Amino acid sequence: MKKRRNTKGRAAGGNTPKSTSQPPASTTPKQIEATQPEPTRSEKPRAGFPIMWFWKEFWAFAGPILTLTSAWFLLSPQISIEPSVNLDPSQPVATQFLITNRGHVPVYDVHFGCGFGGGGAIHIGHLKLSMATMLPVRVLPPGVQVTRNCAVESDNIQVPDISITATYTWPVIRWQGTQTAHFSLRHGTPGFFLVPDLN
């Protein structure tokens, strides 16, 4: 009799053990999307963004204009002419006029002029002048005042109004400027008075 081979033993001893590791499970598209980081969302514009943009654009346009305008008013001469004292009210042409530089820059070569009338009859008798009546000023600094008058005295004067003119030169650019003030002649109890008028 032929002996049977022990196939069970060989099968038990010769076969290699099976691997316990399992192949990775396949991932679905939904799982891939879930594992990917969400993209950062851009911040929504704030509610005040249009206002801030408009305000920025406004100052970008208006800023230089306002700066030039402010510099113009700051650096331009400002001359004022006002009536001052008159020791003899019977002589209106002897009224002292106060010329003031109210600006922030000096003016140069200031010359003064006096005009009579502007409407109505004019009569001036003997007119007495002096060297200091309309003496020009070489430099009139800011805040400085000078006084001038048309004449010292006049006989039998009849004028409707008097005009005082100050002509000056700008600094640096050397422009010519003129400031004129008009005054009406009013008669009172002690004599004549000059009051500002638009003419």
VOBA-1610 file (N, C-alpha, C; in pm, whole numbers, padded with zeros to 5 digits, always signed):
BEGIN
Met+00085-00119+00000Met+00000+00000+00000Met+00088+00123+00000Lys+00045+00222-00076Lys+00118+00350-00080Lys+00067+00438+00031Lys+00171+00495+00095Lys+00135+00586+00203Lys+00095+00722+00146Arg-00006+00774+00209Arg-00050+00909+00168Arg+00044+01015+00227Arg+00074+01109+00142Arg+00159+01221+00187Arg+00079+01316+00276Asn+00152+01359+00370Asn+00086+01452+00466Asn+00078+01589+00402Thr-00027+01608+00326Thr-00044+01738+00258Thr-00090+01846+00352Lys-00154+01800+00456Lys-00199+01902+00553Lys-00082+01968+00621Gly+00021+01884+00653Gly+00136+01944+00719Gly+00211+02038+00628Arg+00227+01998+00507Arg+00294+02090+00414Arg+00216+02218+00392Ala+00089+02192+00381Ala+00008+02314+00361Ala+00017+02405+00481Ala+00025+02342+00596Ala+00032+02426+00715Ala+00168+02487+00731Gly+00274+02407+00698Gly+00406+02462+00721Gly+00464+02535+00604Gly+00428+02504+00485Gly+00493+02564+00369Gly+00430+02690+00320Asn+00305+02705+00340Asn+00240+02828+00290Asn+00281+02948+00374Thr+00308+03063+00306Thr+00342+03190+00376Thr+00218+03251+00437Pro+00234+03307+00554Pro+00115+03368+00618Pro+00060+03482+00536Lys-00065+03492+00540Lys-00131+03603+00467Lys-00107+03737+00536Ser-00087+03846+00454Ser-00065+03981+00511Ser-00194+04034+00569Thr-00179+04087+00689Thr-00297+04143+00757Thr-00329+04285+00713Ser-00232+04356+00646Ser-00259+04495+00603Ser-00354+04497+00486Gln-00444+04591+00492Gln-00545+04603+00388Gln-00511+04721+00298Pro-00546+04718+00174Pro-00519+04832+00083Pro-00601+04954+00124Pro-00543+05074+00102Pro-00615+05196+00143Pro-00748+05208+00069Ala-00842+05246+00150Ala-00976+05262+00092Ala-00977+05381-00002Ser-01047+05367-00108Ser-01057+05476-00205Ser-01139+05590-00147Thr-01091+05717-00170Thr-01161+05837-00119Thr-01254+05890-00225Thr-01366+05932-00180Thr-01467+05988-00270Thr-01439+06135-00295Pro-01491+06196-00402Pro-01471+06340-00427Pro-01522+06428-00314Lys-01628+06384-00249Lys-01681+06464-00139Lys-01582+06469-00024Gln-01515+06353+00002Gln-01417+06352+00108Gln-01297+06438+00074Ile-01257+06442-00052Ile-01145+06527-00093Ile-01178+06674-00073Glu-01299+06712-00111Glu-01340+06851-00093Glu-01344+06887+00054Ala-01384+06789+00139Ala-01393+06818+00281Ala-01256+06837+00342Thr-01155+06766+00291Thr-01021+06776+00349Thr-00945+06899+00302Gln-00982+06957+00190Gln-00912+07075+00140Gln-00953+07198+00222Pro-00856+07287+00254Pro-00890+07408+00332Pro-00975+07504+00249Glu-01068+07565+00319Glu-01155+07660+00251Glu-01078+07786+00217Pro-01098+07840+00097Pro-01028+07965+00062Pro-01077+08080+00148Thr-00982+08169+00179Thr-01017+08285+00262Thr-01108+08377+00184Arg-01211+08419+00248Arg-01307+08509+00185Arg-01259+08653+00199Ser-01271+08727+00090Ser-01234+08868+00094Ser-01332+08944+00181Glu-01274+09040+00255Glu-01359+09117+00345Glu-01456+09203+00265Lys-01573+09211+00315Lys-01673+09295+00250Lys-01640+09442+00272Pro-01664+09529+00174Pro-01638+09672+00194Pro-01725+09728+00304Arg-01663+09812+00380Arg-01737+09872+00489Arg-01843+09968+00436Ala-01936+09999+00524Ala-02045+10086+00480Ala-01997+10228+00453Gly-01891+10273+00525Gly-01842+10409+00507Gly-01740+10423+00397Phe-01712+10317+00323Phe-01610+10323+00218Phe-01640+10428+00111Pro-01761+10436+00056Pro-01787+10540-00045Pro-01766+10681+00008Ile-01802+10705+00134Ile-01786+10839+00192Ile-01638+10872+00206Met-01559+10776+00255Met-01416+10800+00271Met-01347+10820+00136Trp-01389+10745+00037Trp-01331+10761-00097Trp-01363+10899-00153Phe-01489+10941-00139Phe-01527+11073-00188Phe-01451+11182-00115Trp-01436+11168+00017Trp-01367+11269+00097Trp-01219+11278+00057Lys-01159+11163+00031Lys-01019+11162-00011Lys-01002+11226-00148Glu-01091+11193-00241Glu-01083+11253-00375Glu-01110+11402-00371Phe-01200+11446-00284Phe-01231+11588-00272Phe-01108+11667-00227Trp-01040+11619-00123Trp-00924+11690-00073Trp-00806+11680-00170Ala-00799+11572-00246Ala-00693+11563-00346Ala-00710+11669-00454Phe-00835+11707-00482Phe-00862+11810-00584Phe-00865+11949-00523Ala-00934+11964-00408Ala-00954+12096-00350Ala-00837+12140-00263Gly-00755+12047-00215Gly-00645+12085-00127Gly-00548+12184-00189Pro-00494+12158-00308Pro-00403+12255-00369Pro-00468+12390-00397Ile-00596+12388-00436Ile-00665+12515-00464Ile-00678+12598-00337Leu-00719+12532-00228Leu-00733+12604-00101Leu-00598+12654-00051Thr-00493+12577-00075Thr-00360+12620-00032Thr-00315+12744-00107Leu-00335+12745-00239Leu-00297+12861-00318Leu-00381+12983-00282Thr-00510+12962-00258Thr-00596+13074-00220Thr-00555+13133-00086Ser-00525+13046+00009Ser-00482+13094+00141Ser-00350+13170+00131Ala-00258+13117+00050Ala-00130+13185+00033Ala-00147+13321-00034Trp-00242+13329-00128Trp-00267+13456-00196Trp-00317+13562-00098Phe-00416+13528-00016Phe-00468+13625+00080Phe-00367+13654+00190Leu-00281+13558+00221Leu-00184+13580+00327Leu-00070+13669+00281Leu-00029+13657+00156Leu+00087+13730+00106Leu+00051+13855+00027Ser-00076+13879+00000Ser-00114+13999-00075Ser-00121+14120+00018Pro-00079+14237-00029Pro-00085+14358+00053Pro-00230+14399+00083Gln-00249+14457+00200Gln-00380+14505+00242Gln-00362+14645+00302Ile-00399+14745+00224Ile-00383+14884+00264Ile-00521+14943+00294Ser-00532+15009+00408Ser-00658+15075+00445Ser-00633+15224+00462Ile-00736+15302+00429Ile-00730+15448+00440Ile-00851+15494+00520Glu-00828+15564+00629Glu-00935+15609+00718Glu-00912+15754+00756Pro-01019+15830+00777Pro-01001+15968+00824Pro-00957+15970+00969Ser-00870+16063+01000Ser-00820+16076+01136Ser-00861+16213+01192Val-00778+16270+01274Val-00815+16394+01344Val-00806+16514+01249Asn-00879+16615+01283Asn-00873+16744+01215Asn-00884+16852+01322Leu-00774+16921+01343Leu-00771+17021+01449Leu-00853+17144+01416Asp-00883+17166+01290Asp-00961+17282+01248Asp-01076+17235+01158Pro-01195+17210+01215Pro-01308+17161+01133Pro-01349+17255+01021Ser-01305+17380+01027Ser-01339+17471+00918Ser-01255+17445+00794Gln-01153+17361+00808Gln-01065+17327+00696Gln-01073+17176+00670Pro-01169+17130+00591Pro-01181+16985+00567Pro-01063+16926+00492Val-00995+17006+00410Val-00880+16953+00336Val-00761+16929+00428Ala-00767+16984+00548Ala-00658+16963+00644Ala-00678+16837+00727Thr-00783+16763+00702Thr-00808+16640+00776Thr-00694+16541+00754Gln-00647+16483+00863Gln-00542+16382+00854Gln-00604+16248+00815Phe-00541+16183+00719Phe-00586+16050+00677Phe-00484+15946+00725Leu-00537+15838+00781Leu-00454+15732+00838Leu-00441+15619+00737Ile-00320+15598+00689Ile-00294+15490+00593Ile-00221+15378+00668Thr-00279+15258+00668Thr-00228+15146+00747Thr-00203+15026+00657Asn-00090+14962+00679Asn-00061+14835+00612Asn-00111+14722+00703Arg-00226+14666+00672Arg-00287+14561+00753Arg-00251+14420+00704Gly-00165+14411+00605Gly-00125+14280+00554Gly-00010+14221+00632His+00045+14112+00578His+00156+14041+00641His+00288+14063+00568Val+00288+14145+00464Val+00410+14171+00388Val+00427+14322+00374Pro+00550+14370+00361Pro+00570+14513+00341Pro+00536+14555+00199Val+00508+14683+00182Val+00487+14741+00050Val+00591+14852+00031Tyr+00621+14880-00096Tyr+00730+14971-00128Tyr+00680+15083-00218Asp+00757+15193-00213Asp+00733+15309-00300Asp+00586+15351-00293Val+00542+15383-00173Val+00402+15423-00152Val+00388+15572-00183His+00303+15604-00280His+00275+15742-00317His+00127+15770-00290Phe+00099+15894-00257Phe-00036+15933-00218Phe-00088+16041-00313Gly-00219+16036-00333Gly-00285+16134-00417Gly-00415+16179-00355Cys-00457+16298-00391Cys-00580+16355-00337Cys-00663+16410-00452Gly-00791+16372-00454Gly-00882+16419-00557Gly-01003+16485-00496Phe-01052+16587-00563Phe-01168+16662-00515Phe-01283+16646-00612Gly-01402+16628-00557Gly-01521+16621-00640Gly-01542+16482-00696Gly-01659+16459-00745Gly-01699+16334-00802Gly-01839+16349-00856Gly-01897+16458-00823Gly-02031+16491-00868Gly-02074+16620-00799Gly-02103+16719-00876Gly-02142+16846-00818Gly-02037+16953-00846Ala-02067+17075-00803Ala-01978+17188-00827Ala-01858+17181-00735Ile-01745+17229-00785Ile-01621+17230-00710Ile-01567+17372-00709His-01531+17417-00590His-01467+17548-00579His-01365+17542-00466Ile-01243+17568-00501Ile-01135+17569-00403Ile-01063+17702-00419Gly-01054+17774-00309Gly-00983+17901-00312Gly-00833+17881-00302His-00770+17966-00228His-00625+17958-00211His-00591+17831-00133Leu-00514+17743-00194Leu-00479+17615-00135Leu-00335+17620-00086Lys-00318+17600+00042Lys-00186+17605+00103Lys-00135+17463+00126Leu-00019+17433+00071Leu+00040+17300+00082Leu+00168+17307+00164Ser+00222+17188+00195Ser+00349+17177+00265Ser+00426+17058+00209Met+00552+17047+00246Met+00635+16939+00194Met+00588+16801+00243Ala+00528+16797+00362Ala+00486+16670+00420Ala+00341+16634+00387Thr+00276+16716+00302Thr+00135+16692+00275Thr+00112+16555+00212Met+00181+16527+00103Met+00168+16399+00035Met+00305+16336+00012Leu+00389+16342+00112Leu+00523+16289+00100Leu+00518+16137+00083Pro+00586+16081-00019Pro+00583+15935-00039Pro+00661+15862+00070Val+00633+15734+00081Val+00700+15647+00179Val+00775+15539+00102Arg+00901+15522+00136Arg+00983+15423+00065Arg+00940+15281+00099Val+00922+15251+00228Val+00881+15118+00273Val+00777+15135+00382Leu+00665+15062+00368Leu+00561+15061+00471Leu+00549+14917+00523Pro+00612+14888+00638Pro+00610+14750+00690Pro+00471+14710+00737Pro+00450+14581+00762Pro+00319+14534+00812Pro+00288+14594+00949Gly+00164+14639+00965Gly+00118+14696+01091Gly+00156+14840+01116Val+00227+14902+01022Val+00274+15040+01040Val+00173+15136+00979Gln+00157+15254+01044Gln+00063+15356+00999Gln+00138+15485+00967Val+00086+15556+00869Val+00134+15690+00838Val+00012+15780+00817Thr+00030+15910+00839Thr-00079+16006+00819Thr-00039+16104+00709Arg-00136+16135+00626Arg-00118+16233+00520Arg-00245+16316+00510Asn-00231+16436+00455Asn-00348+16521+00432Asn-00335+16588+00297Cys-00449+16633+00245Cys-00450+16692+00111Cys-00384+16829+00109Ala-00408+16909+00210Ala-00352+17044+00215Ala-00354+17091+00360Val-00287+17200+00382Val-00286+17259+00517Val-00413+17339+00540Glu-00450+17422+00444Glu-00573+17500+00455Glu-00615+17549+00317Ser-00738+17595+00309Ser-00792+17647+00184Ser-00898+17751+00216Asp-00902+17854+00136Asp-01001+17959+00154Asp-01126+17928+00073Asn-01243+17935+00140Asn-01372+17923+00074Asn-01379+17796-00013Ile-01368+17681+00051Ile-01369+17555-00021Ile-01511+17501-00030Gln-01548+17453-00145Gln-01679+17391-00169Gln-01658+17270-00260Val-01653+17153-00199Val-01635+17028-00275Val-01735+16927-00223Pro-01792+16841-00311Pro-01886+16740-00264Pro-01819+16624-00192Asp-01699+16588-00233Asp-01629+16477-00168Asp-01479+16485-00197Ile-01406+16404-00123Ile-01260+16398-00135Ile-01220+16251-00148Ser-01125+16224-00237Ser-01075+16088-00257Ser-00926+16084-00225Ile-00887+15984-00149Ile-00746+15962-00115Ile-00701+15832-00181Thr-00589+15839-00251Thr-00536+15723-00324Thr-00395+15692-00276Ala-00370+15564-00253Ala-00236+15516-00217Ala-00192+15416-00323Thr-00082+15446-00390Thr-00025+15357-00491Thr+00103+15297-00437Tyr+00117+15166-00449Tyr+00231+15096-00387Tyr+00280+14986-00480Thr+00394+14929-00444Thr+00456+14819-00519Thr+00460+14694-00432Trp+00417+14582-00492Trp+00420+14454-00420Trp+00565+14410-00396Pro+00588+14330-00292Pro+00722+14273-00275Pro+00744+14157-00372Val+00870+14133-00405Val+00917+14021-00488Val+00869+14034-00632Ile+00736+14025-00656Ile+00686+14024-00793Ile+00677+14164-00852Arg+00683+14268-00767Arg+00690+14408-00811Arg+00567+14452-00889Trp+00451+14399-00853Trp+00328+14449-00913Trp+00293+14585-00855Gln+00213+14660-00933Gln+00164+14789-00886Gln+00022+14773-00833Gly-00001+14820-00712Gly-00134+14814-00651Gly-00183+14953-00615Thr-00313+14967-00609Thr-00374+15097-00577Thr-00491+15076-00483Gln-00497+15158-00381Gln-00608+15158-00287Gln-00665+15299-00279Thr-00796+15311-00301Thr-00862+15442-00301Thr-00977+15442-00202Ala-00988+15550-00128Ala-01098+15567-00032Ala-01169+15698-00064His-01302+15693-00061His-01384+15810-00092His-01453+15859+00036Phe-01458+15993+00049Phe-01520+16054+00167Phe-01609+16169+00122Ser-01725+16174+00180Ser-01819+16283+00151Ser-01801+16393+00255Leu-01820+16513+00209Leu-01807+16630+00296Leu-01941+16663+00359Arg-01947+16661+00492Arg-02069+16691+00566Arg-02046+16814+00654His-02149+16897+00660His-02140+17020+00738His-02210+17000+00872Gly-02139+17032+00978Gly-02194+17024+01113Gly-02187+17158+01182Thr-02223+17159+01312Thr-02222+17283+01389Thr-02083+17344+01400Pro-01980+17264+01436Pro-01847+17326+01446Pro-01777+17345+01313Gly-01825+17280+01206Gly-01757+17294+01078Gly-01787+17176+00986Phe-01688+17137+00907Phe-01704+17029+00809Phe-01642+16900+00862Phe-01701+16789+00817Phe-01652+16657+00854Phe-01650+16569+00730Leu-01558+16474+00731Leu-01548+16376+00622Leu-01597+16241+00672Val-01691+16184+00598Val-01745+16052+00633Val-01720+15958+00516Pro-01694+15829+00542Pro-01668+15734+00433Pro-01786+15723+00338Asp-01757+15708+00212Asp-01860+15699+00108Asp-01813+15599+00002Leu-01909+15530-00060Leu-01876+15437-00167Leu-01844+15508-00297Asn-01904+15623-00315Asn-01888+15703-00437Asn-01927+15621-00560
//
